[in-house]
Amino acid sequence: MKYLGSVFTLLFMVIIMTGCVPVGERESCVSREPVLEGGEAGYELLDLMNKEVWLTLDFTAQEYAEFSPPVLWQKNQPRVSMSDSQGGEFLRSPGCTDPGLYTYLQAWDKEFLNVVKLITIYEPVDEQGLIRETTLEKYHVLTYAAGSTVYVLHNPDGERFIGVSRDGDRTSDTFTLPDGWFLTTHVLASEIVVDLSGIVSNLRTENEDSFQGPLSEGINF
């Protein structure tokens, strides 16, 4: 038993040391606007050690499926925007003090943009685990055009969360909600702009749809 304990301790130290090795070349808070157009899906990697999310459009679907991240990194599902702004506009990266400043990572022959600082990850909000909440920091604006269909998730406390993205490989459009939660569908009479800046709750349903908020009271459908 003592030998096994030593082995597990050694493995843990190797994992920690591996996770501490810098990945790629980082540019912090530079004045360079990101280019996030032209891709059908965004690809995100989670740095679990530093609690950061890195976004790129540089993968193809096949490349991403075959890509194996290093220890303490995790692939997010390929995400497809549910808004009309193709993923929206990121005003700045977390940790940067002023709008227009962004942090980039050059790694694996691709460029990544730091879009999120994670606070808590995948915490169940109900006993059945039908909805999982990730609390995060980001500075993100989404535009939904007049005539588009918008989905809004309501919790028992009356807070509203707007549909932001879905799993690009999802097989079902339906999901089960816990007691007291409900979904509404709206066809917009005019354009709305949703500012998801600061501390944001990202709710994932069982089919991996993402709803974010809570929305301000000034947003009406």
PyMOL commands that set and color helices and strands:
alter all, ss='L'
color gray80, all
select helices_A, chain A and resi 2-20+61-66
alter helices_A, ss='H'
color red, helices_A
select strands_A, chain A and resi 25-30+43-47+52-56+73-75+79-81+89-90+102-107+110-124+132-144+149-154+160-167+182-187+192-204+210-213
alter strands_A, ss='S'
color yellow, strands_A
deselect
rebuild
show_as cartoon
